[in-house]
Amino acid sequence: LFTVRTKERDRLQKYLSDNEIQTVIHYPVPAHKQAAYEEWNTLSLPITEQIHTEIISLPIWPGMTKKDTIHISDIINSFV
């Protein structure tokens, strides 16, 4: 995973999609709010909860070329 944080996650994700760059939100629900940790569901962990609204996973794979990396970086750097 290559995960970054931004307060503009939804807007960045749409921008990247509009530029044919796929992204994923791997962890949309904080661990302490998941069913597997039901005993923690009532906890308030504000920083964890904020992070989960801001993280987005950028493309990365073993066959990724330098050209791919530069293209994705250029698109992200032009995000305003």
PDB file of N, CA, C and O in Angstrom, chain B, residues numbered from 101:
ATOM      1  N   LEU B 101       0.840  -1.192   0.000  1.00  0.00           N
ATOM      2  CA  LEU B 101       0.000   0.000   0.000  1.00  0.00           C
ATOM      3  C   LEU B 101       0.876   1.242   0.000  1.00  0.00           C
ATOM      4  O   LEU B 101       1.932   1.280   0.630  1.00  0.00           O
ATOM      5  N   PHE B 102       0.418   2.245  -0.713  1.00  0.00           N
ATOM      6  CA  PHE B 102       1.050   3.559  -0.656  1.00  0.00           C
ATOM      7  C   PHE B 102      -0.055   4.530  -0.267  1.00  0.00           C
ATOM      8  O   PHE B 102      -0.795   5.027  -1.116  1.00  0.00           O
ATOM      9  N   THR B 103      -0.149   4.789   1.020  1.00  0.00           N
ATOM     10  CA  THR B 103      -1.257   5.560   1.578  1.00  0.00           C
ATOM     11  C   THR B 103      -0.803   6.963   1.946  1.00  0.00           C
ATOM     12  O   THR B 103       0.265   7.158   2.525  1.00  0.00           O
ATOM     13  N   VAL B 104      -1.642   7.939   1.597  1.00  0.00           N
ATOM     14  CA  VAL B 104      -1.376   9.334   1.944  1.00  0.00           C
ATOM     15  C   VAL B 104      -2.595   9.893   2.668  1.00  0.00           C
ATOM     16  O   VAL B 104      -3.691   9.335   2.601  1.00  0.00           O
ATOM     17  N   ARG B 105      -2.378  11.004   3.358  1.00  0.00           N
ATOM     18  CA  ARG B 105      -3.468  11.681   4.071  1.00  0.00           C
ATOM     19  C   ARG B 105      -3.728  13.036   3.437  1.00  0.00           C
ATOM     20  O   ARG B 105      -2.805  13.765   3.075  1.00  0.00           O
ATOM     21  N   THR B 106      -5.015  13.353   3.313  1.00  0.00           N
ATOM     22  CA  THR B 106      -5.412  14.673   2.861  1.00  0.00           C
ATOM     23  C   THR B 106      -6.803  14.981   3.382  1.00  0.00           C
ATOM     24  O   THR B 106      -7.672  14.110   3.427  1.00  0.00           O
ATOM     25  N   LYS B 107      -7.001  16.215   3.769  1.00  0.00           N
ATOM     26  CA  LYS B 107      -8.333  16.637   4.206  1.00  0.00           C
ATOM     27  C   LYS B 107      -9.273  16.762   3.015  1.00  0.00           C
ATOM     28  O   LYS B 107     -10.479  16.938   3.186  1.00  0.00           O
ATOM     29  N   GLU B 108      -8.719  16.672   1.808  1.00  0.00           N
ATOM     30  CA  GLU B 108      -9.495  16.762   0.573  1.00  0.00           C
ATOM     31  C   GLU B 108      -9.617  15.380  -0.089  1.00  0.00           C
ATOM     32  O   GLU B 108      -9.616  15.280  -1.316  1.00  0.00           O
ATOM     33  N   ARG B 109      -9.722  14.322   0.717  1.00  0.00           N
ATOM     34  CA  ARG B 109      -9.691  12.963   0.177  1.00  0.00           C
ATOM     35  C   ARG B 109     -10.720  12.721  -0.914  1.00  0.00           C
ATOM     36  O   ARG B 109     -10.371  12.225  -1.984  1.00  0.00           O
ATOM     37  N   ASP B 110     -11.977  13.059  -0.669  1.00  0.00           N
ATOM     38  CA  ASP B 110     -13.013  12.757  -1.658  1.00  0.00           C
ATOM     39  C   ASP B 110     -12.783  13.520  -2.958  1.00  0.00           C
ATOM     40  O   ASP B 110     -12.969  12.988  -4.052  1.00  0.00           O
ATOM     41  N   ARG B 111     -12.378  14.772  -2.813  1.00  0.00           N
ATOM     42  CA  ARG B 111     -12.121  15.592  -3.992  1.00  0.00           C
ATOM     43  C   ARG B 111     -10.888  15.078  -4.749  1.00  0.00           C
ATOM     44  O   ARG B 111     -10.885  15.040  -5.979  1.00  0.00           O
ATOM     45  N   LEU B 112      -9.847  14.685  -4.015  1.00  0.00           N
ATOM     46  CA  LEU B 112      -8.657  14.123  -4.645  1.00  0.00           C
ATOM     47  C   LEU B 112      -8.984  12.806  -5.335  1.00  0.00           C
ATOM     48  O   LEU B 112      -8.521  12.558  -6.449  1.00  0.00           O
ATOM     49  N   GLN B 113      -9.770  11.968  -4.693  1.00  0.00           N
ATOM     50  CA  GLN B 113     -10.120  10.681  -5.294  1.00  0.00           C
ATOM     51  C   GLN B 113     -10.883  10.887  -6.602  1.00  0.00           C
ATOM     52  O   GLN B 113     -10.617  10.201  -7.589  1.00  0.00           O
ATOM     53  N   LYS B 114     -11.820  11.818  -6.614  1.00  0.00           N
ATOM     54  CA  LYS B 114     -12.572  12.100  -7.844  1.00  0.00           C
ATOM     55  C   LYS B 114     -11.647  12.663  -8.910  1.00  0.00           C
ATOM     56  O   LYS B 114     -11.723  12.263 -10.071  1.00  0.00           O
ATOM     57  N   TYR B 115     -10.772  13.590  -8.525  1.00  0.00           N
ATOM     58  CA  TYR B 115      -9.817  14.188  -9.457  1.00  0.00           C
ATOM     59  C   TYR B 115      -8.937  13.108 -10.099  1.00  0.00           C
ATOM     60  O   TYR B 115      -8.734  13.104 -11.313  1.00  0.00           O
ATOM     61  N   LEU B 116      -8.427  12.208  -9.283  1.00  0.00           N
ATOM     62  CA  LEU B 116      -7.586  11.144  -9.809  1.00  0.00           C
ATOM     63  C   LEU B 116      -8.389  10.214 -10.715  1.00  0.00           C
ATOM     64  O   LEU B 116      -7.903   9.800 -11.768  1.00  0.00           O
ATOM     65  N   SER B 117      -9.593   9.890 -10.318  1.00  0.00           N
ATOM     66  CA  SER B 117     -10.464   9.050 -11.149  1.00  0.00           C
ATOM     67  C   SER B 117     -10.738   9.726 -12.492  1.00  0.00           C
ATOM     68  O   SER B 117     -10.707   9.080 -13.540  1.00  0.00           O
ATOM     69  N   ASP B 118     -11.007  11.030 -12.451  1.00  0.00           N
ATOM     70  CA  ASP B 118     -11.238  11.794 -13.692  1.00  0.00           C
ATOM     71  C   ASP B 118     -10.009  11.764 -14.595  1.00  0.00           C
ATOM     72  O   ASP B 118     -10.123  11.926 -15.809  1.00  0.00           O
ATOM     73  N   ASN B 119      -8.830  11.554 -13.997  1.00  0.00           N
ATOM     74  CA  ASN B 119      -7.581  11.461 -14.752  1.00  0.00           C
ATOM     75  C   ASN B 119      -7.142  10.010 -14.943  1.00  0.00           C
ATOM     76  O   ASN B 119      -5.974   9.734 -15.217  1.00  0.00           O
ATOM     77  N   GLU B 120      -8.098   9.087 -14.794  1.00  0.00           N
ATOM     78  CA  GLU B 120      -7.894   7.650 -15.027  1.00  0.00           C
ATOM     79  C   GLU B 120      -6.838   7.023 -14.127  1.00  0.00           C
ATOM     80  O   GLU B 120      -6.093   6.136 -14.543  1.00  0.00           O
ATOM     81  N   ILE B 121      -6.788   7.502 -12.879  1.00  0.00           N
ATOM     82  CA  ILE B 121      -5.900   6.925 -11.873  1.00  0.00           C
ATOM     83  C   ILE B 121      -6.780   6.345 -10.775  1.00  0.00           C
ATOM     84  O   ILE B 121      -7.501   7.071 -10.091  1.00  0.00           O
ATOM     85  N   GLN B 122      -6.711   5.027 -10.617  1.00  0.00           N
ATOM     86  CA  GLN B 122      -7.525   4.370  -9.611  1.00  0.00           C
ATOM     87  C   GLN B 122      -6.907   4.510  -8.235  1.00  0.00           C
ATOM     88  O   GLN B 122      -5.688   4.443  -8.071  1.00  0.00           O
ATOM     89  N   THR B 123      -7.766   4.704  -7.251  1.00  0.00           N
ATOM     90  CA  THR B 123      -7.349   4.740  -5.855  1.00  0.00           C
ATOM     91  C   THR B 123      -8.291   3.844  -5.060  1.00  0.00           C
ATOM     92  O   THR B 123      -9.338   3.427  -5.556  1.00  0.00           O
ATOM     93  N   VAL B 124      -7.908   3.557  -3.831  1.00  0.00           N
ATOM     94  CA  VAL B 124      -8.727   2.725  -2.958  1.00  0.00           C
ATOM     95  C   VAL B 124      -8.681   3.321  -1.563  1.00  0.00           C
ATOM     96  O   VAL B 124      -7.670   3.887  -1.147  1.00  0.00           O
ATOM     97  N   ILE B 125      -9.776   3.188  -0.854  1.00  0.00           N
ATOM     98  CA  ILE B 125      -9.799   3.520   0.566  1.00  0.00           C
ATOM     99  C   ILE B 125      -9.831   2.170   1.280  1.00  0.00           C
ATOM    100  O   ILE B 125     -10.891   1.571   1.460  1.00  0.00           O
ATOM    101  N   HIS B 126      -8.653   1.708   1.681  1.00  0.00           N
ATOM    102  CA  HIS B 126      -8.515   0.371   2.251  1.00  0.00           C
ATOM    103  C   HIS B 126      -9.156   0.236   3.634  1.00  0.00           C
ATOM    104  O   HIS B 126      -9.688  -0.823   3.968  1.00  0.00           O
ATOM    105  N   TYR B 127      -9.111   1.266   4.413  1.00  0.00           N
ATOM    106  CA  TYR B 127      -9.589   1.181   5.788  1.00  0.00           C
ATOM    107  C   TYR B 127     -10.610   2.284   6.056  1.00  0.00           C
ATOM    108  O   TYR B 127     -10.304   3.248   6.757  1.00  0.00           O
ATOM    109  N   PRO B 128     -11.825   2.155   5.505  1.00  0.00           N
ATOM    110  CA  PRO B 128     -12.824   3.215   5.680  1.00  0.00           C
ATOM    111  C   PRO B 128     -13.404   3.290   7.090  1.00  0.00           C
ATOM    112  O   PRO B 128     -13.951   4.320   7.483  1.00  0.00           O
ATOM    113  N   VAL B 129     -13.289   2.212   7.841  1.00  0.00           N
ATOM    114  CA  VAL B 129     -13.844   2.163   9.198  1.00  0.00           C
ATOM    115  C   VAL B 129     -12.714   1.930  10.188  1.00  0.00           C
ATOM    116  O   VAL B 129     -11.966   0.962  10.051  1.00  0.00           O
ATOM    117  N   PRO B 130     -12.576   2.800  11.184  1.00  0.00           N
ATOM    118  CA  PRO B 130     -11.525   2.598  12.193  1.00  0.00           C
ATOM    119  C   PRO B 130     -11.682   1.232  12.872  1.00  0.00           C
ATOM    120  O   PRO B 130     -12.798   0.746  13.056  1.00  0.00           O
ATOM    121  N   ALA B 131     -10.579   0.639  13.231  1.00  0.00           N
ATOM    122  CA  ALA B 131     -10.603  -0.701  13.843  1.00  0.00           C
ATOM    123  C   ALA B 131     -11.532  -0.761  15.052  1.00  0.00           C
ATOM    124  O   ALA B 131     -12.261  -1.738  15.223  1.00  0.00           O
ATOM    125  N   HIS B 132     -11.512   0.268  15.887  1.00  0.00           N
ATOM    126  CA  HIS B 132     -12.316   0.231  17.110  1.00  0.00           C
ATOM    127  C   HIS B 132     -13.821   0.393  16.836  1.00  0.00           C
ATOM    128  O   HIS B 132     -14.630   0.314  17.761  1.00  0.00           O
ATOM    129  N   LYS B 133     -14.190   0.615  15.583  1.00  0.00           N
ATOM    130  CA  LYS B 133     -15.613   0.719  15.222  1.00  0.00           C
ATOM    131  C   LYS B 133     -16.093  -0.497  14.425  1.00  0.00           C
ATOM    132  O   LYS B 133     -17.252  -0.546  14.014  1.00  0.00           O
ATOM    133  N   GLN B 134     -15.227  -1.460  14.209  1.00  0.00           N
ATOM    134  CA  GLN B 134     -15.581  -2.650  13.442  1.00  0.00           C
ATOM    135  C   GLN B 134     -16.235  -3.704  14.339  1.00  0.00           C
ATOM    136  O   GLN B 134     -15.996  -3.756  15.546  1.00  0.00           O
ATOM    137  N   ALA B 135     -17.056  -4.529  13.723  1.00  0.00           N
ATOM    138  CA  ALA B 135     -17.796  -5.551  14.456  1.00  0.00           C
ATOM    139  C   ALA B 135     -16.876  -6.496  15.229  1.00  0.00           C
ATOM    140  O   ALA B 135     -17.233  -6.963  16.310  1.00  0.00           O
ATOM    141  N   ALA B 136     -15.703  -6.776  14.679  1.00  0.00           N
ATOM    142  CA  ALA B 136     -14.771  -7.693  15.339  1.00  0.00           C
ATOM    143  C   ALA B 136     -14.299  -7.167  16.698  1.00  0.00           C
ATOM    144  O   ALA B 136     -13.862  -7.937  17.554  1.00  0.00           O
ATOM    145  N   TYR B 137     -14.391  -5.858  16.883  1.00  0.00           N
ATOM    146  CA  TYR B 137     -13.967  -5.237  18.139  1.00  0.00           C
ATOM    147  C   TYR B 137     -15.158  -4.562  18.813  1.00  0.00           C
ATOM    148  O   TYR B 137     -15.070  -3.427  19.280  1.00  0.00           O
ATOM    149  N   GLU B 138     -16.257  -5.281  18.850  1.00  0.00           N
ATOM    150  CA  GLU B 138     -17.517  -4.736  19.372  1.00  0.00           C
ATOM    151  C   GLU B 138     -17.369  -4.112  20.759  1.00  0.00           C
ATOM    152  O   GLU B 138     -18.025  -3.119  21.071  1.00  0.00           O
ATOM    153  N   GLU B 139     -16.510  -4.696  21.583  1.00  0.00           N
ATOM    154  CA  GLU B 139     -16.349  -4.165  22.941  1.00  0.00           C
ATOM    155  C   GLU B 139     -15.713  -2.772  22.942  1.00  0.00           C
ATOM    156  O   GLU B 139     -15.770  -2.067  23.950  1.00  0.00           O
ATOM    157  N   TRP B 140     -15.108  -2.372  21.823  1.00  0.00           N
ATOM    158  CA  TRP B 140     -14.487  -1.047  21.717  1.00  0.00           C
ATOM    159  C   TRP B 140     -15.345  -0.046  20.942  1.00  0.00           C
ATOM    160  O   TRP B 140     -14.988   1.128  20.844  1.00  0.00           O
ATOM    161  N   ASN B 141     -16.477  -0.504  20.390  1.00  0.00           N
ATOM    162  CA  ASN B 141     -17.293   0.348  19.518  1.00  0.00           C
ATOM    163  C   ASN B 141     -17.751   1.649  20.155  1.00  0.00           C
ATOM    164  O   ASN B 141     -18.028   2.612  19.440  1.00  0.00           O
ATOM    165  N   THR B 142     -17.839   1.706  21.446  1.00  0.00           N
ATOM    166  CA  THR B 142     -18.309   2.922  22.110  1.00  0.00           C
ATOM    167  C   THR B 142     -17.182   3.911  22.414  1.00  0.00           C
ATOM    168  O   THR B 142     -17.431   5.041  22.835  1.00  0.00           O
ATOM    169  N   LEU B 143     -15.943   3.469  22.195  1.00  0.00           N
ATOM    170  CA  LEU B 143     -14.805   4.354  22.453  1.00  0.00           C
ATOM    171  C   LEU B 143     -14.792   5.524  21.477  1.00  0.00           C
ATOM    172  O   LEU B 143     -15.234   5.405  20.334  1.00  0.00           O
ATOM    173  N   SER B 144     -14.285   6.637  21.943  1.00  0.00           N
ATOM    174  CA  SER B 144     -14.065   7.789  21.091  1.00  0.00           C
ATOM    175  C   SER B 144     -12.562   7.977  20.958  1.00  0.00           C
ATOM    176  O   SER B 144     -11.877   8.286  21.934  1.00  0.00           O
ATOM    177  N   LEU B 145     -12.059   7.792  19.757  1.00  0.00           N
ATOM    178  CA  LEU B 145     -10.639   7.975  19.466  1.00  0.00           C
ATOM    179  C   LEU B 145     -10.554   8.995  18.325  1.00  0.00           C
ATOM    180  O   LEU B 145     -10.410   8.613  17.163  1.00  0.00           O
ATOM    181  N   PRO B 146     -10.642  10.277  18.649  1.00  0.00           N
ATOM    182  CA  PRO B 146     -10.780  11.324  17.645  1.00  0.00           C
ATOM    183  C   PRO B 146      -9.687  11.357  16.572  1.00  0.00           C
ATOM    184  O   PRO B 146      -9.985  11.589  15.400  1.00  0.00           O
ATOM    185  N   ILE B 147      -8.453  11.131  16.950  1.00  0.00           N
ATOM    186  CA  ILE B 147      -7.378  11.184  15.949  1.00  0.00           C
ATOM    187  C   ILE B 147      -7.511  10.011  14.983  1.00  0.00           C
ATOM    188  O   ILE B 147      -7.397  10.184  13.770  1.00  0.00           O
ATOM    189  N   THR B 148      -7.747   8.836  15.516  1.00  0.00           N
ATOM    190  CA  THR B 148      -7.950   7.654  14.668  1.00  0.00           C
ATOM    191  C   THR B 148      -9.129   7.872  13.729  1.00  0.00           C
ATOM    192  O   THR B 148      -9.048   7.571  12.538  1.00  0.00           O
ATOM    193  N   GLU B 149     -10.218   8.394  14.268  1.00  0.00           N
ATOM    194  CA  GLU B 149     -11.416   8.616  13.451  1.00  0.00           C
ATOM    195  C   GLU B 149     -11.159   9.664  12.369  1.00  0.00           C
ATOM    196  O   GLU B 149     -11.665   9.535  11.254  1.00  0.00           O
ATOM    197  N   GLN B 150     -10.389  10.687  12.679  1.00  0.00           N
ATOM    198  CA  GLN B 150     -10.052  11.705  11.677  1.00  0.00           C
ATOM    199  C   GLN B 150      -9.192  11.105  10.571  1.00  0.00           C
ATOM    200  O   GLN B 150      -9.438  11.334   9.387  1.00  0.00           O
ATOM    201  N   ILE B 151      -8.195  10.347  10.962  1.00  0.00           N
ATOM    202  CA  ILE B 151      -7.304   9.733   9.974  1.00  0.00           C
ATOM    203  C   ILE B 151      -8.102   8.883   8.992  1.00  0.00           C
ATOM    204  O   ILE B 151      -7.808   8.875   7.797  1.00  0.00           O
ATOM    205  N   HIS B 152      -9.091   8.181   9.477  1.00  0.00           N
ATOM    206  CA  HIS B 152      -9.881   7.301   8.611  1.00  0.00           C
ATOM    207  C   HIS B 152     -10.775   8.059   7.645  1.00  0.00           C
ATOM    208  O   HIS B 152     -11.340   7.454   6.734  1.00  0.00           O
ATOM    209  N   THR B 153     -10.916   9.351   7.816  1.00  0.00           N
ATOM    210  CA  THR B 153     -11.651  10.157   6.832  1.00  0.00           C
ATOM    211  C   THR B 153     -10.696  10.831   5.857  1.00  0.00           C
ATOM    212  O   THR B 153     -11.135  11.488   4.913  1.00  0.00           O
ATOM    213  N   GLU B 154      -9.396  10.674   6.078  1.00  0.00           N
ATOM    214  CA  GLU B 154      -8.398  11.400   5.287  1.00  0.00           C
ATOM    215  C   GLU B 154      -7.454  10.513   4.476  1.00  0.00           C
ATOM    216  O   GLU B 154      -6.749  11.022   3.605  1.00  0.00           O
ATOM    217  N   ILE B 155      -7.416   9.207   4.732  1.00  0.00           N
ATOM    218  CA  ILE B 155      -6.433   8.377   4.042  1.00  0.00           C
ATOM    219  C   ILE B 155      -6.974   7.830   2.723  1.00  0.00           C
ATOM    220  O   ILE B 155      -8.155   7.510   2.583  1.00  0.00           O
ATOM    221  N   ILE B 156      -6.060   7.741   1.773  1.00  0.00           N
ATOM    222  CA  ILE B 156      -6.371   7.196   0.460  1.00  0.00           C
ATOM    223  C   ILE B 156      -5.134   6.444  -0.024  1.00  0.00           C
ATOM    224  O   ILE B 156      -4.007   6.904   0.163  1.00  0.00           O
ATOM    225  N   SER B 157      -5.347   5.300  -0.641  1.00  0.00           N
ATOM    226  CA  SER B 157      -4.229   4.499  -1.146  1.00  0.00           C
ATOM    227  C   SER B 157      -4.032   4.788  -2.629  1.00  0.00           C
ATOM    228  O   SER B 157      -4.949   4.658  -3.440  1.00  0.00           O
ATOM    229  N   LEU B 158      -2.822   5.179  -2.950  1.00  0.00           N
ATOM    230  CA  LEU B 158      -2.456   5.479  -4.334  1.00  0.00           C
ATOM    231  C   LEU B 158      -1.971   4.212  -5.027  1.00  0.00           C
ATOM    232  O   LEU B 158      -1.602   3.239  -4.369  1.00  0.00           O
ATOM    233  N   PRO B 159      -1.974   4.228  -6.359  1.00  0.00           N
ATOM    234  CA  PRO B 159      -1.531   3.037  -7.089  1.00  0.00           C
ATOM    235  C   PRO B 159      -0.069   2.698  -6.819  1.00  0.00           C
ATOM    236  O   PRO B 159       0.801   3.568  -6.791  1.00  0.00           O
ATOM    237  N   ILE B 160       0.167   1.420  -6.625  1.00  0.00           N
ATOM    238  CA  ILE B 160       1.534   0.894  -6.516  1.00  0.00           C
ATOM    239  C   ILE B 160       1.442  -0.603  -6.808  1.00  0.00           C
ATOM    240  O   ILE B 160       0.566  -1.291  -6.283  1.00  0.00           O
ATOM    241  N   TRP B 161       2.333  -1.095  -7.632  1.00  0.00           N
ATOM    242  CA  TRP B 161       2.350  -2.512  -7.957  1.00  0.00           C
ATOM    243  C   TRP B 161       3.743  -2.874  -8.451  1.00  0.00           C
ATOM    244  O   TRP B 161       4.499  -1.996  -8.868  1.00  0.00           O
ATOM    245  N   PRO B 162       4.091  -4.157  -8.408  1.00  0.00           N
ATOM    246  CA  PRO B 162       5.453  -4.571  -8.743  1.00  0.00           C
ATOM    247  C   PRO B 162       5.902  -4.162 -10.154  1.00  0.00           C
ATOM    248  O   PRO B 162       7.082  -3.883 -10.365  1.00  0.00           O
ATOM    249  N   GLY B 163       4.981  -4.125 -11.110  1.00  0.00           N
ATOM    250  CA  GLY B 163       5.357  -3.796 -12.480  1.00  0.00           C
ATOM    251  C   GLY B 163       5.281  -2.315 -12.804  1.00  0.00           C
ATOM    252  O   GLY B 163       5.379  -1.925 -13.967  1.00  0.00           O
ATOM    253  N   MET B 164       5.109  -1.495 -11.791  1.00  0.00           N
ATOM    254  CA  MET B 164       4.979  -0.054 -12.003  1.00  0.00           C
ATOM    255  C   MET B 164       6.305   0.504 -12.540  1.00  0.00           C
ATOM    256  O   MET B 164       7.377   0.243 -11.995  1.00  0.00           O
ATOM    257  N   THR B 165       6.195   1.273 -13.614  1.00  0.00           N
ATOM    258  CA  THR B 165       7.392   1.819 -14.231  1.00  0.00           C
ATOM    259  C   THR B 165       7.687   3.222 -13.699  1.00  0.00           C
ATOM    260  O   THR B 165       6.848   3.845 -13.048  1.00  0.00           O
ATOM    261  N   LYS B 166       8.879   3.696 -13.985  1.00  0.00           N
ATOM    262  CA  LYS B 166       9.238   5.061 -13.611  1.00  0.00           C
ATOM    263  C   LYS B 166       8.299   6.045 -14.312  1.00  0.00           C
ATOM    264  O   LYS B 166       7.912   7.062 -13.737  1.00  0.00           O
ATOM    265  N   LYS B 167       7.939   5.735 -15.548  1.00  0.00           N
ATOM    266  CA  LYS B 167       7.017   6.578 -16.316  1.00  0.00           C
ATOM    267  C   LYS B 167       5.654   6.653 -15.617  1.00  0.00           C
ATOM    268  O   LYS B 167       5.061   7.728 -15.529  1.00  0.00           O
ATOM    269  N   ASP B 168       5.156   5.506 -15.119  1.00  0.00           N
ATOM    270  CA  ASP B 168       3.887   5.480 -14.368  1.00  0.00           C
ATOM    271  C   ASP B 168       3.984   6.376 -13.137  1.00  0.00           C
ATOM    272  O   ASP B 168       3.088   7.174 -12.861  1.00  0.00           O
ATOM    273  N   THR B 169       5.075   6.233 -12.411  1.00  0.00           N
ATOM    274  CA  THR B 169       5.278   6.996 -11.178  1.00  0.00           C
ATOM    275  C   THR B 169       5.310   8.498 -11.465  1.00  0.00           C
ATOM    276  O   THR B 169       4.694   9.286 -10.747  1.00  0.00           O
ATOM    277  N   ILE B 170       6.020   8.883 -12.503  1.00  0.00           N
ATOM    278  CA  ILE B 170       6.103  10.299 -12.864  1.00  0.00           C
ATOM    279  C   ILE B 170       4.737  10.824 -13.287  1.00  0.00           C
ATOM    280  O   ILE B 170       4.353  11.931 -12.909  1.00  0.00           O
ATOM    281  N   HIS B 171       4.011  10.043 -14.060  1.00  0.00           N
ATOM    282  CA  HIS B 171       2.675  10.456 -14.509  1.00  0.00           C
ATOM    283  C   HIS B 171       1.747  10.685 -13.311  1.00  0.00           C
ATOM    284  O   HIS B 171       1.093  11.724 -13.217  1.00  0.00           O
ATOM    285  N   ILE B 172       1.696   9.725 -12.412  1.00  0.00           N
ATOM    286  CA  ILE B 172       0.831   9.844 -11.228  1.00  0.00           C
ATOM    287  C   ILE B 172       1.276  11.026 -10.372  1.00  0.00           C
ATOM    288  O   ILE B 172       0.442  11.796  -9.896  1.00  0.00           O
ATOM    289  N   SER B 173       2.564  11.172 -10.178  1.00  0.00           N
ATOM    290  CA  SER B 173       3.081  12.299  -9.386  1.00  0.00           C
ATOM    291  C   SER B 173       2.718  13.632 -10.020  1.00  0.00           C
ATOM    292  O   SER B 173       2.320  14.563  -9.320  1.00  0.00           O
ATOM    293  N   ASP B 174       2.850  13.732 -11.321  1.00  0.00           N
ATOM    294  CA  ASP B 174       2.502  14.971 -12.020  1.00  0.00           C
ATOM    295  C   ASP B 174       1.022  15.318 -11.847  1.00  0.00           C
ATOM    296  O   ASP B 174       0.673  16.475 -11.611  1.00  0.00           O
ATOM    297  N   ILE B 175       0.161  14.313 -11.965  1.00  0.00           N
ATOM    298  CA  ILE B 175      -1.282  14.541 -11.797  1.00  0.00           C
ATOM    299  C   ILE B 175      -1.575  15.001 -10.371  1.00  0.00           C
ATOM    300  O   ILE B 175      -2.317  15.962 -10.168  1.00  0.00           O
ATOM    301  N   ILE B 176      -1.000  14.325  -9.392  1.00  0.00           N
ATOM    302  CA  ILE B 176      -1.218  14.706  -7.997  1.00  0.00           C
ATOM    303  C   ILE B 176      -0.679  16.101  -7.733  1.00  0.00           C
ATOM    304  O   ILE B 176      -1.334  16.895  -7.058  1.00  0.00           O
ATOM    305  N   ASN B 177       0.496  16.412  -8.249  1.00  0.00           N
ATOM    306  CA  ASN B 177       1.080  17.735  -8.023  1.00  0.00           C
ATOM    307  C   ASN B 177       0.289  18.856  -8.686  1.00  0.00           C
ATOM    308  O   ASN B 177       0.419  20.018  -8.300  1.00  0.00           O
ATOM    309  N   SER B 178      -0.526  18.521  -9.675  1.00  0.00           N
ATOM    310  CA  SER B 178      -1.348  19.553 -10.317  1.00  0.00           C
ATOM    311  C   SER B 178      -2.715  19.697  -9.655  1.00  0.00           C
ATOM    312  O   SER B 178      -3.522  20.525 -10.076  1.00  0.00           O
ATOM    313  N   PHE B 179      -2.978  18.906  -8.634  1.00  0.00           N
ATOM    314  CA  PHE B 179      -4.226  18.985  -7.876  1.00  0.00           C
ATOM    315  C   PHE B 179      -4.244  20.276  -7.075  1.00  0.00           C
ATOM    316  O   PHE B 179      -3.329  20.561  -6.303  1.00  0.00           O
ATOM    317  N   VAL B 180      -5.289  21.039  -7.270  1.00  0.00           N
ATOM    318  CA  VAL B 180      -5.399  22.323  -6.561  1.00  0.00           C
ATOM    319  C   VAL B 180      -6.637  22.309  -5.682  1.00  0.00           C
ATOM    320  O   VAL B 180      -6.919  23.292  -4.998  1.00  0.00           O
TER     321      VAL B 180
END
